[in-house]
Amino acid sequence: MTPQVGDGRVLDQQRRWVDRLPARLRDLALLARWDRPIGTWLLLLPCWWGLVLATGRPDPSLFLLFAIGAVAMRGAGCTINDLADREFDRRVERTRNRPLAAGRIGTTGAVLFFAAQSAVGLLVLTRLPPLAVAVALASIPLILVYPFMKRITWWPQAFLGITFNWGVLVGYAAAAGRIDAPALLLYAAGVFWTLGYDTVYAHQDKDDDIRVGVRSTALRLGATSRRWIAGFYASMLALLAMAGYLAGLGWPFHALLPLPALMLAWQVATVDLDDRASCLRHFRFHRDVGLAVLAALWVGNLFTAS
């Protein structure tokens, strides 16, 4: 049954534990996407990539700090996105019952919630080295502008990649105290990764996007999407290999890199871009892809360090 606007249920909700929360807190949880942890993973993993590329033995507290920051800033970003898109969301089946689109949370409440989450993010920044803080603050304009990209370009997924993978640079700066060429290559790899997985994700909404009048790579690439996605992933893997080589990572990195390559090849071969369930399932699969990349970077750096 399709949920009715105002009943508190969201069509694409993923974790039902939020239904047990009081109504107001439940709506805040849905606004921050706490029911959908995949987005937090995809924001967090590039941060951890940067940490382990810089050193095989980063300070364990940095892993926790970046995890807290990822939850807070992913939620803040989703809040800004829903504020910008609430009129569009009301016209899309998958999103029409989100708290802002349905009117269960007002603009003032959403702005205050954004401020609270941003304050948590800023508190995390106070625990990082100065260069990492400066790099992180440089991403704020990207976070604020991203929600409007689907109105002006067919490539909002590219802008998401530029924004979502900024954590590579922050993590590397936090662990190494500088930004080197390997970090920039790893960042570029993350951008192509996001271009691939978010194009898959965008195919869920392509019919609604045509009707509403917003743009995406799914619409721009159309029937050629599978070939483009394969190209995005191939570019990601090439840049990963270059980053590992320039960083001097040991042979285990190169031995483990075929694992995420095979995972991505399997997705390109099996995803049904005309089936929403298939697109969502393959999109969530990228947490495992990101963890496989993390393992390759970490073990390669540990081997080098030893």
N, C-alpha and C positions, 0 to 999 in steps of 0.2 A: 504494500500500500504506500502511495506517495504521501509523505508527511505534509500536513497543512502548516502554512505560515503562522507562527506564533505558538506552536505546540512544544517548542523546545528541542525537537529532533531535527538532525541534519542528515541529509541523504547520504553524504559521503563520509559520515563519521566512521572512525576506525576502531577506537577503543571505548567499549561500553562502560568502563568504570566511571566515566564522567557523569553518567546518568544517575549515579548514586549521590552526587553532590547537590547541595541546596541550589535552587533555581538560579540565583544571581551568580554564584560561584561557577555553576555549570556553564553559563553563558560566557563568562570570562575565560574559562578553560577552552571552550570551543573557539572563541575569538583568537586566543593564542595558539590554537592547534595542539593543545596538550594531548588530545586524543589521537593525534597523527604524528608519532615520533620520527617518521622517516625524514621529514624536513629538517629536524634538529640534527639527525645523524649526518645529513648531507651538508649541513653548515659546519658541524663539528669536525668531521673527518679531515677536511683540508687543513684545519688548524693543527691537528695531530700529525698530518703528513709533514708540515713545515717543521714541527718539533723534532721528529725523528730523522728528517733529512739533515738537520743541522748537527745532531749528535745522537749516537745510539743510546746514550744514557741521560736523557733530559731529567730535570727535577720533577719527581712525581707530582708535586703540588701543581705544576703547570697543567697537567692533564685534567685535574679536577677544576681548576680555575676556568679553563677553556670550556669544559662541559657546562658549568654554571652559566658562563657568558653566552654559550650557544643557545641554551634554553631561553634565556632572557631576551637576547637580541633576535632570535627567530620569532618569538612571540611579539616583540615590538614591531618587527618588520611586517608580520601578518596583520597586526592591528592597523598600521598605516595603509597597507594594501587594501584592507576591507573598507577603511574610511574612503579611500579614493574610488573604490569599485562598487560601492553599495548600490548605486543605481543600476549598474550592469548586472550585479549579482541577483537582483530581484527578478531578472528576466531569464536567468539560466537555471534549469531544473536542478542541477547538482549543487548550486550555491544559494538558491533563493531563500532558504530558511536559516542561513547564517545569522548570528545575533544582530549585527548591524543592518543587514538587508531586511530582516523581518521586523526591525524596530524594537527588539527587546532590550537593546542597549542603544543609548543615544550618543550623539557626537561628543558631548562633554564627558560622559563616562568613558568613552573610548580614548579620548585624548588623555585623560587622567591615568588610565591603565597603561597607555603607551609611555607616559612619563615615569610611572612606577617601574616598569620593566627596564626602561633606559637607565634609571638610577641604579638598578642592580648591575647592569652592564658597566656603568661608570665605576661602581665600587670594585668590580673585578679588575678594571684597568689600573686602579691605584696599586694593585699588587704586582704589576708588570714593570719591566725595565722601561726607561724613558723612550728609547727608540720604538719599542713595541707599542707604547701608548700613542706616539705620534703617528705611526703607521695605521693603527686602528682608527684614530680620529679622522684620518683622511678618507675613510670609507663612508662617513656620515652623508655627504652629498649623494653618493651612489644609492644608499638605502632610501633616501627621501625621494629621489627622482625615479627609481625603478618602476613603481606602480603605474606611472604614466606612459611608459614606453610602448605598451600595446596599442596606444592611441596614435602613435606617430611613426612606428616602424614595424616592418614585417619580421624583425629579428629581436623581439624582446627577450627571447631565450639567451641570446648572446650577452645582453646587458645583465641578465640574471647571473650568467657565468662570471662576468667581470666582478659582480658584487658578492656572490655567494662564496667565491674561492679566495677572497681577500685574506681570509684567515691563514692561508699558506704563508703569506708575507709576515703576518703578525706573529705566528708561531715560530717561524724561522728567526725573526728578529728577537723574540723573547729568549730563544735558546742560544743563538750565536752572537747577538749583539750587533748584527750588521745584516745587510741584504746583499747576497752574492748572485752570480749568474745561475747557479743551480736552482735557487729559490724562484727566480723569475721564470725559468723553464717549467718548473713544477706548477707554478701558478697558471701558466699558459695551458699546461696539460689539463688542469682542473677546469678551465674555461671550456675547452673542447668536450670534456666529460659532461659538463652541465648542458652544453648545446645538444648532445645526444639524448641524455635521459629526459630533459625537459621538452624536447620535441616529441618524444614518445608520450609524455604526460599530456601535452597539448592536444594530441589526437583524440583525447576523451571529449573535448569540448568543441571540436571543429564545427559541428552543425550549429550549435548555439552561438559560437563566435561569428559565424557568417550572418546569422539573424540579428545579433546585437550590434555588429559593426566594429569588432575589435580584431586585431591582427596577431598572427603567430607564425612561427616557422612551419607548423603543421599545415597551415593554409597556403603559405608561400611555396612550400616544396611539394605539397600535394602527393601525387602518385610516385614521385621520385624520392620521397622521404627516406625509404629504407636505404637507398644508396648513399644519400647524404649522411644518415646516421652512421652507417659503416665508415664513411670517410672521417666523421668527427671522432669516432673511437680510434681509428687508425692514427689520426693526428695526436690524440691523447697519448697513445702508447709510444709513439715515436718520441714525443717530448719527454715522457717519463724516462725512457731509456737514455736520452741525452742528459737529463738532469742527474740521473744516477752515475753516468760515466764521468761528468764534470765534477761531481762531488766525490769521486773516488770510491764509490761503494764497492764492496767485495762481490765475489762471484755468486753468493746466495741471492743477491738482488736480481741478477740476470737469470738465475735458475728459477726463481719464483715468479718473475714477471709474466711468463706464459699462462699462469693461472687466471689472472684477471683478463688476459687476452682471450682465453677460451670462454670465459664467462660472458664477455661482451659479444663474441662471435655467436654463441648460442642464442643470445637475446636477439641479435639482428636476424637470425635465421628463423626464429620461432614466434616473435611477437606478431599479433594480429592488430594492425593499426586501425582497423575498422571495428574493433571490439573493445568497449570501454573497460571491461573486467581484465582483459589481457593487458591493455596498456597500463592499468593501475598495478597489476601484479608485477609486471616487468619493471615499472618505475621503483617499486619498493625493493626490488632485488638489488638495487644499486648500493644499499647499505653493505651488502656482502662484497660487492665489487670493491667498494672503498676500503673495507677491512682487509681484503686481499692485497691491495696496493700498500696499505699501511704495514702489513707484515713483511712485504718485500723490501720496503725502504728500511724498516727497523732492523731486520736480520742482516741485510746488506751492510748497514752502518755498524752494527755490533761486530760483525766479522772483521771489518776494516779497523775498528777501534781496538780489537784484541791483537 
